[in-house]
Amino acid sequence: GVLVFLLGRLFHAVVMAFPKGLAGLYDSHLKPRLARRKARRSAEIPPPSPETAVAAVPVAVAAREADTQPLSADATPRPAH
């Protein structure tokens, strides 16, 4: 009998302390902390320099072209397994 009364009081206390529930706690406390952490991490990582970005383009294009080379005339298709 007493346990049910105590659980009811606990429920009442939690509802009064957190009227928006667990989702409200996430929006009011956890989401701002995660946003601050993300902003701090992005501020620590410097953006790539233009020279680095331009230098990487030919490598990516060459890799893509190597994957899409047409078959030579002497290449014969292999049967599927």
MDAnalysis code that builds the backbone (N, CA, C; Angstrom):
import MDAnalysis as mda
import numpy as np

u = mda.Universe.empty(243, n_residues=81, atom_resindex=np.repeat(np.arange(81), 3), trajectory=True)
u.add_TopologyAttr("name", ["N", "CA", "C"] * 81)
u.add_TopologyAttr("resid", np.arange(1, 82))
u.add_TopologyAttr("resname", ["GLY", "VAL", "LEU", "VAL", "PHE", "LEU", "LEU", "GLY", "ARG", "LEU", "PHE", "HIS", "ALA", "VAL", "VAL", "MET", "ALA", "PHE", "PRO", "LYS", "GLY", "LEU", "ALA", "GLY", "LEU", "TYR", "ASP", "SER", "HIS", "LEU", "LYS", "PRO", "ARG", "LEU", "ALA", "ARG", "ARG", "LYS", "ALA", "ARG", "ARG", "SER", "ALA", "GLU", "ILE", "PRO", "PRO", "PRO", "SER", "PRO", "GLU", "THR", "ALA", "VAL", "ALA", "ALA", "VAL", "PRO", "VAL", "ALA", "VAL", "ALA", "ALA", "ARG", "GLU", "ALA", "ASP", "THR", "GLN", "PRO", "LEU", "SER", "ALA", "ASP", "ALA", "THR", "PRO", "ARG", "PRO", "ALA", "HIS"])
u.atoms.positions = np.array([
    [0.799, -1.187, 0.000],
    [0.000, 0.000, 0.000],
    [0.850, 1.263, 0.000],
    [1.900, 1.281, 0.808],
    [2.732, 2.487, 0.933],
    [3.549, 2.690, -0.333],
    [3.993, 1.604, -0.966],
    [4.800, 1.709, -2.185],
    [4.024, 2.414, -3.295],
    [2.752, 2.088, -3.440],
    [1.931, 2.733, -4.467],
    [1.818, 4.225, -4.182],
    [1.642, 4.587, -2.927],
    [1.562, 6.000, -2.538],
    [2.873, 6.721, -2.866],
    [4.021, 6.086, -2.549],
    [5.319, 6.706, -2.815],
    [5.572, 6.841, -4.318],
    [5.193, 5.850, -5.097],
    [5.360, 5.951, -6.546],
    [4.481, 7.050, -7.132],
    [3.282, 7.212, -6.595],
    [2.406, 8.301, -7.028],
    [3.005, 9.657, -6.714],
    [3.588, 9.804, -5.531],
    [4.237, 11.072, -5.158],
    [5.466, 11.328, -6.039],
    [6.198, 10.273, -6.348],
    [7.358, 10.420, -7.223],
    [6.914, 10.877, -8.612],
    [5.858, 10.278, -9.130],
    [5.323, 10.685, -10.428],
    [4.920, 12.161, -10.395],
    [4.232, 12.564, -9.344],
    [3.795, 13.956, -9.205],
    [5.005, 14.894, -9.155],
    [6.034, 14.532, -8.423],
    [7.232, 15.376, -8.312],
    [7.933, 15.501, -9.666],
    [8.014, 14.402, -10.396],
    [8.689, 14.450, -11.704],
    [7.896, 15.305, -12.682],
    [6.589, 15.165, -12.674],
    [5.758, 15.968, -13.575],
    [5.861, 17.446, -13.231],
    [5.917, 17.765, -11.950],
    [6.036, 19.172, -11.549],
    [7.428, 19.722, -11.875],
    [8.461, 18.908, -11.737],
    [9.825, 19.379, -11.983],
    [10.111, 19.483, -13.486],
    [9.558, 18.568, -14.280],
    [9.810, 18.538, -15.711],
    [8.482, 18.533, -16.464],
    [7.824, 19.672, -16.570],
    [6.492, 19.697, -17.180],
    [6.485, 19.317, -18.664],
    [7.606, 19.473, -19.349],
    [7.652, 19.105, -20.774],
    [8.171, 17.690, -20.973],
    [8.433, 16.970, -19.916],
    [8.879, 15.587, -20.001],
    [10.320, 15.466, -20.445],
    [10.693, 14.263, -20.859],
    [12.074, 14.017, -21.281],
    [12.406, 14.758, -22.574],
    [11.438, 14.902, -23.464],
    [11.684, 15.656, -24.695],
    [11.976, 17.122, -24.381],
    [11.318, 17.656, -23.381],
    [11.589, 19.031, -22.971],
    [12.983, 19.177, -22.391],
    [13.440, 18.169, -21.653],
    [14.809, 18.201, -21.128],
    [15.817, 18.185, -22.273],
    [15.551, 17.390, -23.276],
    [16.454, 17.340, -24.432],
    [16.521, 18.705, -25.111],
    [15.361, 19.307, -25.365],
    [15.335, 20.606, -26.052],
    [15.969, 21.717, -25.231],
    [15.742, 21.698, -23.927],
    [16.213, 22.812, -23.104],
    [17.647, 22.657, -22.612],
    [18.135, 21.435, -22.453],
    [19.471, 21.256, -21.889],
    [20.459, 20.570, -22.830],
    [20.061, 19.443, -23.388],
    [21.003, 18.658, -24.166],
    [21.267, 19.254, -25.553],
    [20.247, 19.711, -26.238],
    [20.421, 20.266, -27.588],
    [21.348, 21.486, -27.593],
    [21.195, 22.452, -26.659],
    [22.145, 23.579, -26.651],
    [23.585, 23.151, -26.361],
    [23.763, 22.166, -25.486],
    [25.123, 21.687, -25.208],
    [25.741, 21.053, -26.437],
    [24.968, 20.242, -27.145],
    [25.488, 19.616, -28.358],
    [25.814, 20.654, -29.420],
    [24.995, 21.691, -29.534],
    [25.259, 22.753, -30.514],
    [26.540, 23.506, -30.163],
    [26.742, 23.794, -28.881],
    [27.978, 24.476, -28.464],
    [29.196, 23.605, -28.732],
    [29.079, 22.299, -28.448],
    [30.200, 21.388, -28.679],
    [30.530, 21.309, -30.167],
    [29.490, 21.236, -31.008],
    [29.706, 21.170, -32.454],
    [30.361, 22.449, -32.966],
    [29.907, 23.602, -32.466],
    [30.490, 24.881, -32.887],
    [31.946, 24.975, -32.447],
    [32.239, 24.499, -31.252],
    [33.609, 24.550, -30.745],
    [34.514, 23.641, -31.583],
    [34.031, 22.448, -31.934],
    [34.843, 21.537, -32.741],
    [35.070, 22.078, -34.140],
    [34.042, 22.680, -34.744],
    [34.219, 23.216, -36.092],
    [35.132, 24.434, -36.080],
    [35.181, 25.158, -34.954],
    [36.085, 26.300, -34.858],
    [37.523, 25.830, -34.699],
    [37.734, 24.650, -34.105],
    [39.087, 24.132, -33.911],
    [39.687, 23.603, -35.206],
    [38.853, 23.091, -36.112],
    [39.349, 22.522, -37.361],
    [39.409, 23.634, -38.409],
    [40.607, 23.978, -38.875],
    [40.687, 25.052, -39.874],
    [40.140, 24.574, -41.219],
    [39.516, 25.489, -41.965],
    [39.013, 25.111, -43.292],
    [40.190, 24.823, -44.221],
    [39.995, 24.003, -45.224],
    [41.107, 23.700, -46.137],
    [41.500, 24.933, -46.940],
    [42.774, 25.039, -47.223],
    [43.243, 26.175, -48.002],
    [42.854, 25.983, -49.457],
    [42.725, 27.052, -50.228],
    [42.351, 26.915, -51.645],
    [43.350, 26.072, -52.441],
    [44.642, 26.150, -52.092],
    [45.643, 25.361, -52.818],
    [45.399, 23.873, -52.616],
    [45.053, 23.473, -51.400],
    [44.799, 22.072, -51.102],
    [43.556, 21.591, -51.832],
    [42.516, 22.411, -51.849],
    [41.267, 22.013, -52.505],
    [41.466, 21.861, -54.005],
    [42.197, 22.760, -54.621],
    [42.428, 22.692, -56.061],
    [43.338, 21.520, -56.394],
    [44.315, 21.233, -55.554],
    [45.243, 20.139, -55.814],
    [44.553, 18.789, -55.754],
    [43.499, 18.670, -54.995],
    [42.816, 17.385, -54.844],
    [41.890, 17.083, -56.024],
    [41.496, 18.077, -56.788],
    [40.549, 17.867, -57.881],
    [41.112, 16.959, -58.965],
    [42.326, 17.177, -59.489],
    [42.831, 16.278, -60.545],
    [42.938, 14.828, -60.076],
    [43.284, 14.607, -58.834],
    [43.393, 13.237, -58.319],
    [42.028, 12.569, -58.343],
    [41.003, 13.272, -57.917],
    [39.656, 12.702, -57.901],
    [39.156, 12.450, -59.318],
    [39.436, 13.351, -60.248],
    [39.004, 13.175, -61.633],
    [39.727, 11.993, -62.253],
    [41.017, 11.862, -62.002],
    [41.785, 10.742, -62.558],
    [41.272, 9.418, -62.014],
    [40.940, 9.358, -60.746],
    [40.416, 8.124, -60.153],
    [39.069, 7.771, -60.761],
    [38.215, 8.757, -60.964],
    [36.900, 8.497, -61.552],
    [37.053, 8.030, -62.998],
    [37.977, 8.642, -63.763],
    [38.184, 8.240, -65.155],
    [38.755, 6.832, -65.240],
    [39.592, 6.443, -64.289],
    [40.159, 5.096, -64.304],
    [39.076, 4.051, -64.095],
    [38.047, 4.385, -63.332],
    [36.952, 3.450, -63.088],
    [36.026, 3.328, -64.293],
    [36.036, 4.303, -65.187],
    [35.070, 4.303, -66.289],
    [35.740, 4.173, -67.652],
    [36.946, 3.603, -67.714],
    [37.624, 3.432, -69.000],
    [36.861, 2.409, -69.839],
    [36.698, 2.677, -71.152],
    [36.004, 1.705, -72.004],
    [36.858, 0.453, -72.183],
    [36.215, -0.656, -72.462],
    [36.936, -1.902, -72.691],
    [37.711, -1.811, -73.997],
    [38.868, -2.445, -74.026],
    [39.641, -2.455, -75.263],
    [39.023, -3.460, -76.226],
    [39.469, -3.451, -77.486],
    [38.885, -4.299, -78.521],
    [39.140, -5.781, -78.252],
    [40.271, -6.107, -77.626],
    [40.581, -7.511, -77.398],
    [39.971, -8.072, -76.107],
    [39.277, -7.247, -75.356],
    [38.674, -7.715, -74.110],
    [37.405, -8.475, -74.415],
    [37.276, -9.648, -73.848],
    [36.071, -10.454, -74.046],
    [35.304, -10.503, -72.731],
    [33.999, -10.389, -72.807],
    [33.215, -10.422, -71.569],
    [33.256, -11.811, -70.938],
    [33.319, -11.843, -69.628],
    [33.333, -13.113, -68.908],
    [31.901, -13.461, -68.507],
    [31.562, -14.727, -68.521],
    [30.200, -15.115, -68.121],
    [29.970, -14.865, -66.642],
    [28.725, -14.544, -66.332],
    [28.374, -14.311, -64.922],
    [28.279, -15.646, -64.213],
    [28.589, -15.654, -62.930],
    [28.539, -16.898, -62.148],
    [27.163, -17.161, -61.645],
])
